[in-house]
Amino acid sequence: MQEASVFVFEKRVAEKLHKPKRKETVTEILRFSVRQLDRFKHPKLLTIYHPIEEASETLAFATEPVLGSLANILNCLEDRLPQCLPQEVRDYQFLDIEIKYGLLQIFASQCHAKFRHHSS
């Protein structure tokens, strides 16, 4: 058995954040984005283990294990963090080398995406 992270998007959230008629637009952007991520095979990009699946009220897909979102780790939304977050996510502090390496990863993935786009 392989460890994984499962991302679930509840479509009703889009109705709360946007005008109801935009619900389909938001879910289509999510579908497209996950499919694009699945197409880009690169060690610095998140690996999709199971493609996006859709039910009447949700979209879901599985990826390699993820500790937490950047917002969770940076405590950007501390007042809205779910209580079920593991304590190690709540208490996590980045080392300087992790910050530098993370920025390098973002830059490398952007270069890869740009190169791939221009070569297509």
Jmol script that loads the backbone (N, CA, C; Angstrom):
load data "model"
ATOM      1  N   MET A   1       0.844  -1.174   0.000  1.00  0.00           N
ATOM      2  CA  MET A   1       0.000   0.000   0.000  1.00  0.00           C
ATOM      3  C   MET A   1       0.894   1.243   0.000  1.00  0.00           C
ATOM      4  N   GLN A   2       0.487   2.254  -0.734  1.00  0.00           N
ATOM      5  CA  GLN A   2       1.273   3.466  -0.906  1.00  0.00           C
ATOM      6  C   GLN A   2       0.589   4.634  -0.195  1.00  0.00           C
ATOM      7  N   GLU A   3       1.385   5.428   0.539  1.00  0.00           N
ATOM      8  CA  GLU A   3       0.832   6.615   1.182  1.00  0.00           C
ATOM      9  C   GLU A   3       0.473   7.641   0.124  1.00  0.00           C
ATOM     10  N   ALA A   4      -0.574   8.421   0.393  1.00  0.00           N
ATOM     11  CA  ALA A   4      -1.014   9.435  -0.557  1.00  0.00           C
ATOM     12  C   ALA A   4      -1.758  10.540   0.181  1.00  0.00           C
ATOM     13  N   SER A   5      -1.895  11.665  -0.483  1.00  0.00           N
ATOM     14  CA  SER A   5      -2.766  12.739  -0.015  1.00  0.00           C
ATOM     15  C   SER A   5      -3.948  12.795  -0.965  1.00  0.00           C
ATOM     16  N   VAL A   6      -5.133  12.967  -0.413  1.00  0.00           N
ATOM     17  CA  VAL A   6      -6.336  13.057  -1.232  1.00  0.00           C
ATOM     18  C   VAL A   6      -6.897  14.468  -1.085  1.00  0.00           C
ATOM     19  N   PHE A   7      -7.087  15.119  -2.207  1.00  0.00           N
ATOM     20  CA  PHE A   7      -7.651  16.467  -2.235  1.00  0.00           C
ATOM     21  C   PHE A   7      -9.110  16.349  -2.654  1.00  0.00           C
ATOM     22  N   VAL A   8      -9.994  16.934  -1.850  1.00  0.00           N
ATOM     23  CA  VAL A   8     -11.429  16.884  -2.128  1.00  0.00           C
ATOM     24  C   VAL A   8     -11.942  18.318  -2.193  1.00  0.00           C
ATOM     25  N   PHE A   9     -12.629  18.626  -3.273  1.00  0.00           N
ATOM     26  CA  PHE A   9     -13.241  19.943  -3.449  1.00  0.00           C
ATOM     27  C   PHE A   9     -14.750  19.768  -3.435  1.00  0.00           C
ATOM     28  N   GLU A  10     -15.399  20.437  -2.500  1.00  0.00           N
ATOM     29  CA  GLU A  10     -16.858  20.394  -2.427  1.00  0.00           C
ATOM     30  C   GLU A  10     -17.404  21.525  -3.287  1.00  0.00           C
ATOM     31  N   LYS A  11     -18.188  21.175  -4.276  1.00  0.00           N
ATOM     32  CA  LYS A  11     -18.688  22.155  -5.246  1.00  0.00           C
ATOM     33  C   LYS A  11     -19.512  23.263  -4.598  1.00  0.00           C
ATOM     34  N   ARG A  12     -20.171  22.959  -3.499  1.00  0.00           N
ATOM     35  CA  ARG A  12     -20.989  23.993  -2.853  1.00  0.00           C
ATOM     36  C   ARG A  12     -20.132  25.140  -2.316  1.00  0.00           C
ATOM     37  N   VAL A  13     -18.841  24.889  -2.082  1.00  0.00           N
ATOM     38  CA  VAL A  13     -17.935  25.953  -1.643  1.00  0.00           C
ATOM     39  C   VAL A  13     -17.855  27.032  -2.711  1.00  0.00           C
ATOM     40  N   ALA A  14     -17.841  26.635  -3.980  1.00  0.00           N
ATOM     41  CA  ALA A  14     -17.788  27.599  -5.079  1.00  0.00           C
ATOM     42  C   ALA A  14     -19.017  28.500  -5.072  1.00  0.00           C
ATOM     43  N   GLU A  15     -20.143  27.968  -4.668  1.00  0.00           N
ATOM     44  CA  GLU A  15     -21.362  28.777  -4.602  1.00  0.00           C
ATOM     45  C   GLU A  15     -21.253  29.848  -3.526  1.00  0.00           C
ATOM     46  N   LYS A  16     -20.549  29.545  -2.441  1.00  0.00           N
ATOM     47  CA  LYS A  16     -20.388  30.509  -1.357  1.00  0.00           C
ATOM     48  C   LYS A  16     -19.364  31.582  -1.709  1.00  0.00           C
ATOM     49  N   LEU A  17     -18.321  31.199  -2.441  1.00  0.00           N
ATOM     50  CA  LEU A  17     -17.248  32.131  -2.769  1.00  0.00           C
ATOM     51  C   LEU A  17     -17.558  32.995  -3.980  1.00  0.00           C
ATOM     52  N   HIS A  18     -18.349  32.499  -4.868  1.00  0.00           N
ATOM     53  CA  HIS A  18     -18.627  33.182  -6.129  1.00  0.00           C
ATOM     54  C   HIS A  18     -20.125  33.178  -6.396  1.00  0.00           C
ATOM     55  N   LYS A  19     -20.499  33.897  -7.401  1.00  0.00           N
ATOM     56  CA  LYS A  19     -21.903  33.857  -7.818  1.00  0.00           C
ATOM     57  C   LYS A  19     -22.244  32.429  -8.231  1.00  0.00           C
ATOM     58  N   PRO A  20     -23.452  31.958  -7.907  1.00  0.00           N
ATOM     59  CA  PRO A  20     -23.814  30.561  -8.207  1.00  0.00           C
ATOM     60  C   PRO A  20     -23.586  30.145  -9.657  1.00  0.00           C
ATOM     61  N   LYS A  21     -23.783  31.043 -10.601  1.00  0.00           N
ATOM     62  CA  LYS A  21     -23.593  30.656 -11.999  1.00  0.00           C
ATOM     63  C   LYS A  21     -22.128  30.401 -12.336  1.00  0.00           C
ATOM     64  N   ARG A  22     -21.222  30.810 -11.455  1.00  0.00           N
ATOM     65  CA  ARG A  22     -19.796  30.578 -11.686  1.00  0.00           C
ATOM     66  C   ARG A  22     -19.323  29.238 -11.127  1.00  0.00           C
ATOM     67  N   LYS A  23     -20.210  28.514 -10.479  1.00  0.00           N
ATOM     68  CA  LYS A  23     -19.848  27.217  -9.888  1.00  0.00           C
ATOM     69  C   LYS A  23     -19.211  26.311 -10.930  1.00  0.00           C
ATOM     70  N   GLU A  24     -19.826  26.227 -12.104  1.00  0.00           N
ATOM     71  CA  GLU A  24     -19.292  25.362 -13.157  1.00  0.00           C
ATOM     72  C   GLU A  24     -17.944  25.870 -13.659  1.00  0.00           C
ATOM     73  N   THR A  25     -17.765  27.175 -13.721  1.00  0.00           N
ATOM     74  CA  THR A  25     -16.486  27.741 -14.159  1.00  0.00           C
ATOM     75  C   THR A  25     -15.374  27.369 -13.185  1.00  0.00           C
ATOM     76  N   VAL A  26     -15.642  27.502 -11.900  1.00  0.00           N
ATOM     77  CA  VAL A  26     -14.643  27.172 -10.883  1.00  0.00           C
ATOM     78  C   VAL A  26     -14.294  25.688 -10.942  1.00  0.00           C
ATOM     79  N   THR A  27     -15.280  24.826 -11.058  1.00  0.00           N
ATOM     80  CA  THR A  27     -14.995  23.388 -11.109  1.00  0.00           C
ATOM     81  C   THR A  27     -14.284  23.010 -12.404  1.00  0.00           C
ATOM     82  N   GLU A  28     -14.585  23.693 -13.503  1.00  0.00           N
ATOM     83  CA  GLU A  28     -13.890  23.415 -14.764  1.00  0.00           C
ATOM     84  C   GLU A  28     -12.419  23.829 -14.674  1.00  0.00           C
ATOM     85  N   ILE A  29     -12.141  24.943 -14.024  1.00  0.00           N
ATOM     86  CA  ILE A  29     -10.749  25.376 -13.825  1.00  0.00           C
ATOM     87  C   ILE A  29     -10.000  24.340 -12.999  1.00  0.00           C
ATOM     88  N   LEU A  30     -10.631  23.829 -11.959  1.00  0.00           N
ATOM     89  CA  LEU A  30      -9.999  22.800 -11.131  1.00  0.00           C
ATOM     90  C   LEU A  30      -9.742  21.536 -11.944  1.00  0.00           C
ATOM     91  N   ARG A  31     -10.740  21.083 -12.692  1.00  0.00           N
ATOM     92  CA  ARG A  31     -10.559  19.895 -13.551  1.00  0.00           C
ATOM     93  C   ARG A  31      -9.379  20.086 -14.499  1.00  0.00           C
ATOM     94  N   PHE A  32      -9.359  21.215 -15.185  1.00  0.00           N
ATOM     95  CA  PHE A  32      -8.303  21.508 -16.157  1.00  0.00           C
ATOM     96  C   PHE A  32      -6.935  21.558 -15.477  1.00  0.00           C
ATOM     97  N   SER A  33      -6.859  22.212 -14.329  1.00  0.00           N
ATOM     98  CA  SER A  33      -5.579  22.366 -13.622  1.00  0.00           C
ATOM     99  C   SER A  33      -5.013  21.027 -13.177  1.00  0.00           C
ATOM    100  N   VAL A  34      -5.859  20.157 -12.659  1.00  0.00           N
ATOM    101  CA  VAL A  34      -5.388  18.840 -12.217  1.00  0.00           C
ATOM    102  C   VAL A  34      -4.934  18.018 -13.419  1.00  0.00           C
ATOM    103  N   ARG A  35      -5.673  18.093 -14.510  1.00  0.00           N
ATOM    104  CA  ARG A  35      -5.258  17.363 -15.723  1.00  0.00           C
ATOM    105  C   ARG A  35      -3.928  17.885 -16.251  1.00  0.00           C
ATOM    106  N   GLN A  36      -3.734  19.194 -16.213  1.00  0.00           N
ATOM    107  CA  GLN A  36      -2.462  19.780 -16.647  1.00  0.00           C
ATOM    108  C   GLN A  36      -1.323  19.293 -15.752  1.00  0.00           C
ATOM    109  N   LEU A  37      -1.546  19.308 -14.456  1.00  0.00           N
ATOM    110  CA  LEU A  37      -0.525  18.844 -13.519  1.00  0.00           C
ATOM    111  C   LEU A  37      -0.183  17.385 -13.781  1.00  0.00           C
ATOM    112  N   ASP A  38      -1.180  16.589 -14.108  1.00  0.00           N
ATOM    113  CA  ASP A  38      -0.953  15.173 -14.410  1.00  0.00           C
ATOM    114  C   ASP A  38      -0.123  15.001 -15.687  1.00  0.00           C
ATOM    115  N   ARG A  39      -0.277  15.900 -16.629  1.00  0.00           N
ATOM    116  CA  ARG A  39       0.488  15.832 -17.884  1.00  0.00           C
ATOM    117  C   ARG A  39       1.960  16.165 -17.677  1.00  0.00           C
ATOM    118  N   PHE A  40       2.252  17.091 -16.768  1.00  0.00           N
ATOM    119  CA  PHE A  40       3.631  17.512 -16.534  1.00  0.00           C
ATOM    120  C   PHE A  40       4.321  16.517 -15.613  1.00  0.00           C
ATOM    121  N   LYS A  41       5.165  15.699 -16.166  1.00  0.00           N
ATOM    122  CA  LYS A  41       5.917  14.726 -15.377  1.00  0.00           C
ATOM    123  C   LYS A  41       7.298  15.316 -15.109  1.00  0.00           C
ATOM    124  N   HIS A  42       7.517  15.760 -13.889  1.00  0.00           N
ATOM    125  CA  HIS A  42       8.789  16.358 -13.512  1.00  0.00           C
ATOM    126  C   HIS A  42       8.993  16.103 -12.023  1.00  0.00           C
ATOM    127  N   PRO A  43      10.214  15.762 -11.610  1.00  0.00           N
ATOM    128  CA  PRO A  43      10.434  15.439 -10.192  1.00  0.00           C
ATOM    129  C   PRO A  43      10.179  16.603  -9.232  1.00  0.00           C
ATOM    130  N   LYS A  44      10.148  17.819  -9.732  1.00  0.00           N
ATOM    131  CA  LYS A  44       9.922  18.975  -8.861  1.00  0.00           C
ATOM    132  C   LYS A  44       8.454  19.378  -8.774  1.00  0.00           C
ATOM    133  N   LEU A  45       7.595  18.684  -9.514  1.00  0.00           N
ATOM    134  CA  LEU A  45       6.169  18.989  -9.482  1.00  0.00           C
ATOM    135  C   LEU A  45       5.421  17.891  -8.738  1.00  0.00           C
ATOM    136  N   LEU A  46       4.325  18.259  -8.140  1.00  0.00           N
ATOM    137  CA  LEU A  46       3.488  17.312  -7.415  1.00  0.00           C
ATOM    138  C   LEU A  46       3.058  16.183  -8.344  1.00  0.00           C
ATOM    139  N   THR A  47       3.228  14.951  -7.886  1.00  0.00           N
ATOM    140  CA  THR A  47       2.883  13.784  -8.692  1.00  0.00           C
ATOM    141  C   THR A  47       1.452  13.345  -8.405  1.00  0.00           C
ATOM    142  N   ILE A  48       0.668  13.233  -9.459  1.00  0.00           N
ATOM    143  CA  ILE A  48      -0.709  12.755  -9.342  1.00  0.00           C
ATOM    144  C   ILE A  48      -0.682  11.230  -9.333  1.00  0.00           C
ATOM    145  N   TYR A  49      -1.215  10.616  -8.277  1.00  0.00           N
ATOM    146  CA  TYR A  49      -1.303   9.158  -8.205  1.00  0.00           C
ATOM    147  C   TYR A  49      -2.599   8.645  -8.826  1.00  0.00           C
ATOM    148  N   HIS A  50      -3.671   9.410  -8.642  1.00  0.00           N
ATOM    149  CA  HIS A  50      -4.967   8.989  -9.183  1.00  0.00           C
ATOM    150  C   HIS A  50      -5.637  10.220  -9.781  1.00  0.00           C
ATOM    151  N   PRO A  51      -6.075  10.142 -11.035  1.00  0.00           N
ATOM    152  CA  PRO A  51      -6.647  11.321 -11.692  1.00  0.00           C
ATOM    153  C   PRO A  51      -7.934  11.795 -11.028  1.00  0.00           C
ATOM    154  N   ILE A  52      -8.326  12.969 -11.418  1.00  0.00           N
ATOM    155  CA  ILE A  52      -9.513  13.588 -10.830  1.00  0.00           C
ATOM    156  C   ILE A  52     -10.759  12.756 -11.132  1.00  0.00           C
ATOM    157  N   GLU A  53     -11.579  12.604 -10.107  1.00  0.00           N
ATOM    158  CA  GLU A  53     -12.868  11.921 -10.244  1.00  0.00           C
ATOM    159  C   GLU A  53     -13.942  12.877  -9.767  1.00  0.00           C
ATOM    160  N   GLU A  54     -15.079  12.786 -10.409  1.00  0.00           N
ATOM    161  CA  GLU A  54     -16.157  13.717 -10.097  1.00  0.00           C
ATOM    162  C   GLU A  54     -17.411  12.977  -9.664  1.00  0.00           C
ATOM    163  N   ALA A  55     -18.010  13.491  -8.599  1.00  0.00           N
ATOM    164  CA  ALA A  55     -19.322  13.031  -8.147  1.00  0.00           C
ATOM    165  C   ALA A  55     -20.254  14.236  -8.251  1.00  0.00           C
ATOM    166  N   SER A  56     -21.484  14.073  -7.896  1.00  0.00           N
ATOM    167  CA  SER A  56     -22.436  15.177  -8.056  1.00  0.00           C
ATOM    168  C   SER A  56     -22.064  16.402  -7.224  1.00  0.00           C
ATOM    169  N   GLU A  57     -21.479  16.199  -6.060  1.00  0.00           N
ATOM    170  CA  GLU A  57     -21.165  17.323  -5.174  1.00  0.00           C
ATOM    171  C   GLU A  57     -19.680  17.546  -4.924  1.00  0.00           C
ATOM    172  N   THR A  58     -18.808  16.667  -5.429  1.00  0.00           N
ATOM    173  CA  THR A  58     -17.379  16.792  -5.135  1.00  0.00           C
ATOM    174  C   THR A  58     -16.510  16.460  -6.342  1.00  0.00           C
ATOM    175  N   LEU A  59     -15.277  16.955  -6.272  1.00  0.00           N
ATOM    176  CA  LEU A  59     -14.191  16.548  -7.158  1.00  0.00           C
ATOM    177  C   LEU A  59     -13.086  16.063  -6.237  1.00  0.00           C
ATOM    178  N   ALA A  60     -12.362  15.012  -6.634  1.00  0.00           N
ATOM    179  CA  ALA A  60     -11.284  14.495  -5.789  1.00  0.00           C
ATOM    180  C   ALA A  60     -10.185  13.903  -6.655  1.00  0.00           C
ATOM    181  N   PHE A  61      -8.954  13.969  -6.139  1.00  0.00           N
ATOM    182  CA  PHE A  61      -7.809  13.338  -6.789  1.00  0.00           C
ATOM    183  C   PHE A  61      -6.769  13.024  -5.723  1.00  0.00           C
ATOM    184  N   ALA A  62      -5.868  12.096  -6.037  1.00  0.00           N
ATOM    185  CA  ALA A  62      -4.843  11.676  -5.074  1.00  0.00           C
ATOM    186  C   ALA A  62      -3.461  12.014  -5.621  1.00  0.00           C
ATOM    187  N   THR A  63      -2.573  12.398  -4.704  1.00  0.00           N
ATOM    188  CA  THR A  63      -1.203  12.767  -5.067  1.00  0.00           C
ATOM    189  C   THR A  63      -0.219  12.088  -4.127  1.00  0.00           C
ATOM    190  N   GLU A  64       1.047  12.327  -4.412  1.00  0.00           N
ATOM    191  CA  GLU A  64       2.072  11.906  -3.472  1.00  0.00           C
ATOM    192  C   GLU A  64       1.770  12.556  -2.121  1.00  0.00           C
ATOM    193  N   PRO A  65       2.285  12.020  -1.018  1.00  0.00           N
ATOM    194  CA  PRO A  65       1.982  12.593   0.298  1.00  0.00           C
ATOM    195  C   PRO A  65       2.401  14.066   0.404  1.00  0.00           C
ATOM    196  N   VAL A  66       1.525  14.861   1.014  1.00  0.00           N
ATOM    197  CA  VAL A  66       1.767  16.286   1.232  1.00  0.00           C
ATOM    198  C   VAL A  66       1.591  16.545   2.724  1.00  0.00           C
ATOM    199  N   LEU A  67       2.576  17.203   3.348  1.00  0.00           N
ATOM    200  CA  LEU A  67       2.506  17.498   4.783  1.00  0.00           C
ATOM    201  C   LEU A  67       1.372  18.461   5.094  1.00  0.00           C
ATOM    202  N   GLY A  68       1.237  19.500   4.306  1.00  0.00           N
ATOM    203  CA  GLY A  68       0.200  20.503   4.505  1.00  0.00           C
ATOM    204  C   GLY A  68       0.296  21.537   3.410  1.00  0.00           C
ATOM    205  N   SER A  69      -0.684  22.399   3.339  1.00  0.00           N
ATOM    206  CA  SER A  69      -0.613  23.470   2.353  1.00  0.00           C
ATOM    207  C   SER A  69       0.365  24.524   2.853  1.00  0.00           C
ATOM    208  N   LEU A  70       0.841  25.336   1.946  1.00  0.00           N
ATOM    209  CA  LEU A  70       1.757  26.404   2.335  1.00  0.00           C
ATOM    210  C   LEU A  70       1.074  27.346   3.322  1.00  0.00           C
ATOM    211  N   ALA A  71      -0.204  27.609   3.104  1.00  0.00           N
ATOM    212  CA  ALA A  71      -0.952  28.463   4.031  1.00  0.00           C
ATOM    213  C   ALA A  71      -1.001  27.839   5.424  1.00  0.00           C
ATOM    214  N   ASN A  72      -1.193  26.510   5.502  1.00  0.00           N
ATOM    215  CA  ASN A  72      -1.204  25.835   6.802  1.00  0.00           C
ATOM    216  C   ASN A  72       0.143  25.970   7.488  1.00  0.00           C
ATOM    217  N   ILE A  73       1.207  25.679   6.732  1.00  0.00           N
ATOM    218  CA  ILE A  73       2.549  25.698   7.310  1.00  0.00           C
ATOM    219  C   ILE A  73       2.938  27.102   7.756  1.00  0.00           C
ATOM    220  N   LEU A  74       2.568  28.109   6.972  1.00  0.00           N
ATOM    221  CA  LEU A  74       2.915  29.491   7.315  1.00  0.00           C
ATOM    222  C   LEU A  74       1.928  30.110   8.304  1.00  0.00           C
ATOM    223  N   ASN A  75       0.909  29.344   8.678  1.00  0.00           N
ATOM    224  CA  ASN A  75      -0.124  29.823   9.604  1.00  0.00           C
ATOM    225  C   ASN A  75      -0.787  31.106   9.118  1.00  0.00           C
ATOM    226  N   CYS A  76      -0.934  31.223   7.793  1.00  0.00           N
ATOM    227  CA  CYS A  76      -1.570  32.409   7.218  1.00  0.00           C
ATOM    228  C   CYS A  76      -3.038  32.517   7.598  1.00  0.00           C
ATOM    229  N   LEU A  77      -3.653  31.400   7.809  1.00  0.00           N
ATOM    230  CA  LEU A  77      -5.086  31.380   8.080  1.00  0.00           C
ATOM    231  C   LEU A  77      -5.345  30.748   9.440  1.00  0.00           C
ATOM    232  N   GLU A  78      -4.546  31.113  10.414  1.00  0.00           N
ATOM    233  CA  GLU A  78      -4.592  30.464  11.726  1.00  0.00           C
ATOM    234  C   GLU A  78      -6.001  30.407  12.300  1.00  0.00           C
ATOM    235  N   ASP A  79      -6.758  31.457  12.123  1.00  0.00           N
ATOM    236  CA  ASP A  79      -8.110  31.473  12.677  1.00  0.00           C
ATOM    237  C   ASP A  79      -9.061  30.532  11.941  1.00  0.00           C
ATOM    238  N   ARG A  80      -8.673  30.088  10.725  1.00  0.00           N
ATOM    239  CA  ARG A  80      -9.539  29.193   9.960  1.00  0.00           C
ATOM    240  C   ARG A  80      -8.954  27.796   9.805  1.00  0.00           C
ATOM    241  N   LEU A  81      -7.850  27.489  10.488  1.00  0.00           N
ATOM    242  CA  LEU A  81      -7.255  26.160  10.368  1.00  0.00           C
ATOM    243  C   LEU A  81      -8.182  25.114  10.973  1.00  0.00           C
ATOM    244  N   PRO A  82      -8.361  24.004  10.276  1.00  0.00           N
ATOM    245  CA  PRO A  82      -9.188  22.943  10.853  1.00  0.00           C
ATOM    246  C   PRO A  82      -8.535  22.374  12.106  1.00  0.00           C
ATOM    247  N   GLN A  83      -9.347  22.035  13.065  1.00  0.00           N
ATOM    248  CA  GLN A  83      -8.828  21.492  14.316  1.00  0.00           C
ATOM    249  C   GLN A  83      -8.214  20.113  14.127  1.00  0.00           C
ATOM    250  N   CYS A  84      -8.537  19.447  13.011  1.00  0.00           N
ATOM    251  CA  CYS A  84      -8.030  18.096  12.786  1.00  0.00           C
ATOM    252  C   CYS A  84      -6.612  18.081  12.210  1.00  0.00           C
ATOM    253  N   LEU A  85      -6.012  19.256  11.995  1.00  0.00           N
ATOM    254  CA  LEU A  85      -4.639  19.275  11.480  1.00  0.00           C
ATOM    255  C   LEU A  85      -3.701  18.629  12.490  1.00  0.00           C
ATOM    256  N   PRO A  86      -2.790  17.789  12.009  1.00  0.00           N
ATOM    257  CA  PRO A  86      -1.820  17.187  12.933  1.00  0.00           C
ATOM    258  C   PRO A  86      -0.987  18.270  13.625  1.00  0.00           C
ATOM    259  N   GLN A  87      -0.600  17.999  14.846  1.00  0.00           N
ATOM    260  CA  GLN A  87       0.162  18.974  15.620  1.00  0.00           C
ATOM    261  C   GLN A  87       1.472  19.334  14.932  1.00  0.00           C
ATOM    262  N   GLU A  88       2.106  18.358  14.233  1.00  0.00           N
ATOM    263  CA  GLU A  88       3.375  18.667  13.557  1.00  0.00           C
ATOM    264  C   GLU A  88       3.187  19.694  12.445  1.00  0.00           C
ATOM    265  N   VAL A  89       2.008  19.747  11.844  1.00  0.00           N
ATOM    266  CA  VAL A  89       1.733  20.779  10.833  1.00  0.00           C
ATOM    267  C   VAL A  89       1.538  22.121  11.521  1.00  0.00           C
ATOM    268  N   ARG A  90       0.798  22.124  12.608  1.00  0.00           N
ATOM    269  CA  ARG A  90       0.556  23.377  13.337  1.00  0.00           C
ATOM    270  C   ARG A  90       1.848  23.984  13.893  1.00  0.00           C
ATOM    271  N   ASP A  91       2.780  23.133  14.315  1.00  0.00           N
ATOM    272  CA  ASP A  91       4.003  23.609  14.962  1.00  0.00           C
ATOM    273  C   ASP A  91       5.192  23.743  14.015  1.00  0.00           C
ATOM    274  N   TYR A  92       5.014  23.411  12.748  1.00  0.00           N
ATOM    275  CA  TYR A  92       6.145  23.353  11.819  1.00  0.00           C
ATOM    276  C   TYR A  92       6.784  24.722  11.626  1.00  0.00           C
ATOM    277  N   GLN A  93       8.109  24.748  11.648  1.00  0.00           N
ATOM    278  CA  GLN A  93       8.887  25.956  11.377  1.00  0.00           C
ATOM    279  C   GLN A  93       9.874  25.645  10.265  1.00  0.00           C
ATOM    280  N   PHE A  94       9.884  26.460   9.218  1.00  0.00           N
ATOM    281  CA  PHE A  94      10.818  26.246   8.118  1.00  0.00           C
ATOM    282  C   PHE A  94      12.242  26.583   8.533  1.00  0.00           C
ATOM    283  N   LEU A  95      13.184  25.765   8.078  1.00  0.00           N
ATOM    284  CA  LEU A  95      14.598  26.097   8.184  1.00  0.00           C
ATOM    285  C   LEU A  95      14.938  27.017   7.017  1.00  0.00           C
ATOM    286  N   ASP A  96      15.993  27.832   7.159  1.00  0.00           N
ATOM    287  CA  ASP A  96      16.394  28.719   6.063  1.00  0.00           C
ATOM    288  C   ASP A  96      16.656  27.944   4.776  1.00  0.00           C
ATOM    289  N   ILE A  97      17.298  26.777   4.892  1.00  0.00           N
ATOM    290  CA  ILE A  97      17.619  25.985   3.708  1.00  0.00           C
ATOM    291  C   ILE A  97      16.346  25.491   3.021  1.00  0.00           C
ATOM    292  N   GLU A  98      15.296  25.200   3.803  1.00  0.00           N
ATOM    293  CA  GLU A  98      14.026  24.765   3.206  1.00  0.00           C
ATOM    294  C   GLU A  98      13.376  25.896   2.417  1.00  0.00           C
ATOM    295  N   ILE A  99      13.469  27.098   2.939  1.00  0.00           N
ATOM    296  CA  ILE A  99      12.918  28.258   2.230  1.00  0.00           C
ATOM    297  C   ILE A  99      13.665  28.468   0.921  1.00  0.00           C
ATOM    298  N   LYS A 100      14.995  28.436   0.985  1.00  0.00           N
ATOM    299  CA  LYS A 100      15.801  28.637  -0.226  1.00  0.00           C
ATOM    300  C   LYS A 100      15.544  27.528  -1.239  1.00  0.00           C
ATOM    301  N   TYR A 101      15.502  26.288  -0.778  1.00  0.00           N
ATOM    302  CA  TYR A 101      15.268  25.166  -1.683  1.00  0.00           C
ATOM    303  C   TYR A 101      13.854  25.221  -2.261  1.00  0.00           C
ATOM    304  N   GLY A 102      12.896  25.624  -1.453  1.00  0.00           N
ATOM    305  CA  GLY A 102      11.517  25.756  -1.935  1.00  0.00           C
ATOM    306  C   GLY A 102      11.404  26.790  -3.038  1.00  0.00           C
ATOM    307  N   LEU A 103      12.067  27.931  -2.855  1.00  0.00           N
ATOM    308  CA  LEU A 103      12.058  28.956  -3.902  1.00  0.00           C
ATOM    309  C   LEU A 103      12.743  28.452  -5.162  1.00  0.00           C
ATOM    310  N   LEU A 104      13.836  27.703  -4.989  1.00  0.00           N
ATOM    311  CA  LEU A 104      14.526  27.115  -6.138  1.00  0.00           C
ATOM    312  C   LEU A 104      13.608  26.132  -6.869  1.00  0.00           C
ATOM    313  N   GLN A 105      12.858  25.337  -6.134  1.00  0.00           N
ATOM    314  CA  GLN A 105      11.918  24.396  -6.751  1.00  0.00           C
ATOM    315  C   GLN A 105      10.839  25.129  -7.548  1.00  0.00           C
ATOM    316  N   ILE A 106      10.322  26.201  -6.985  1.00  0.00           N
ATOM    317  CA  ILE A 106       9.303  26.983  -7.694  1.00  0.00           C
ATOM    318  C   ILE A 106       9.883  27.537  -8.991  1.00  0.00           C
ATOM    319  N   PHE A 107      11.082  28.091  -8.915  1.00  0.00           N
ATOM    320  CA  PHE A 107      11.734  28.644 -10.101  1.00  0.00           C
ATOM    321  C   PHE A 107      11.975  27.554 -11.144  1.00  0.00           C
ATOM    322  N   ALA A 108      12.484  26.404 -10.714  1.00  0.00           N
ATOM    323  CA  ALA A 108      12.777  25.309 -11.649  1.00  0.00           C
ATOM    324  C   ALA A 108      11.505  24.798 -12.311  1.00  0.00           C
ATOM    325  N   SER A 109      10.430  24.693 -11.545  1.00  0.00           N
ATOM    326  CA  SER A 109       9.180  24.203 -12.140  1.00  0.00           C
ATOM    327  C   SER A 109       8.610  25.218 -13.123  1.00  0.00           C
ATOM    328  N   GLN A 110       8.767  26.510 -12.822  1.00  0.00           N
ATOM    329  CA  GLN A 110       8.303  27.541 -13.755  1.00  0.00           C
ATOM    330  C   GLN A 110       9.108  27.500 -15.053  1.00  0.00           C
ATOM    331  N   CYS A 111      10.415  27.313 -14.932  1.00  0.00           N
ATOM    332  CA  CYS A 111      11.268  27.201 -16.124  1.00  0.00           C
ATOM    333  C   CYS A 111      10.879  25.976 -16.940  1.00  0.00           C
ATOM    334  N   HIS A 112      10.627  24.869 -16.260  1.00  0.00           N
ATOM    335  CA  HIS A 112      10.232  23.635 -16.946  1.00  0.00           C
ATOM    336  C   HIS A 112       8.913  23.845 -17.692  1.00  0.00           C
ATOM    337  N   ALA A 113       7.948  24.456 -17.033  1.00  0.00           N
ATOM    338  CA  ALA A 113       6.640  24.686 -17.655  1.00  0.00           C
ATOM    339  C   ALA A 113       6.773  25.634 -18.842  1.00  0.00           C
ATOM    340  N   LYS A 114       7.578  26.672 -18.692  1.00  0.00           N
ATOM    341  CA  LYS A 114       7.762  27.638 -19.783  1.00  0.00           C
ATOM    342  C   LYS A 114       8.467  26.976 -20.962  1.00  0.00           C
ATOM    343  N   PHE A 115       9.514  26.183 -20.679  1.00  0.00           N
ATOM    344  CA  PHE A 115      10.240  25.496 -21.745  1.00  0.00           C
ATOM    345  C   PHE A 115       9.319  24.517 -22.453  1.00  0.00           C
ATOM    346  N   ARG A 116       8.544  23.782 -21.684  1.00  0.00           N
ATOM    347  CA  ARG A 116       7.631  22.791 -22.271  1.00  0.00           C
ATOM    348  C   ARG A 116       6.579  23.477 -23.130  1.00  0.00           C
ATOM    349  N   HIS A 117       6.095  24.632 -22.673  1.00  0.00           N
ATOM    350  CA  HIS A 117       5.090  25.381 -23.423  1.00  0.00           C
ATOM    351  C   HIS A 117       5.661  25.863 -24.757  1.00  0.00           C
ATOM    352  N   HIS A 118       6.895  26.365 -24.739  1.00  0.00           N
ATOM    353  CA  HIS A 118       7.511  26.889 -25.961  1.00  0.00           C
ATOM    354  C   HIS A 118       7.920  25.793 -26.929  1.00  0.00           C
ATOM    355  N   SER A 119       8.183  24.593 -26.424  1.00  0.00           N
ATOM    356  CA  SER A 119       8.605  23.507 -27.307  1.00  0.00           C
ATOM    357  C   SER A 119       7.419  22.731 -27.879  1.00  0.00           C
ATOM    358  N   SER A 120       6.206  23.027 -27.393  1.00  0.00           N
ATOM    359  CA  SER A 120       5.004  22.309 -27.886  1.00  0.00           C
ATOM    360  C   SER A 120       4.502  22.900 -29.178  1.00  0.00           C
TER     361      SER A 120
END
end "model"
wireframe off; spacefill off
backbone 0.3
color backbone group
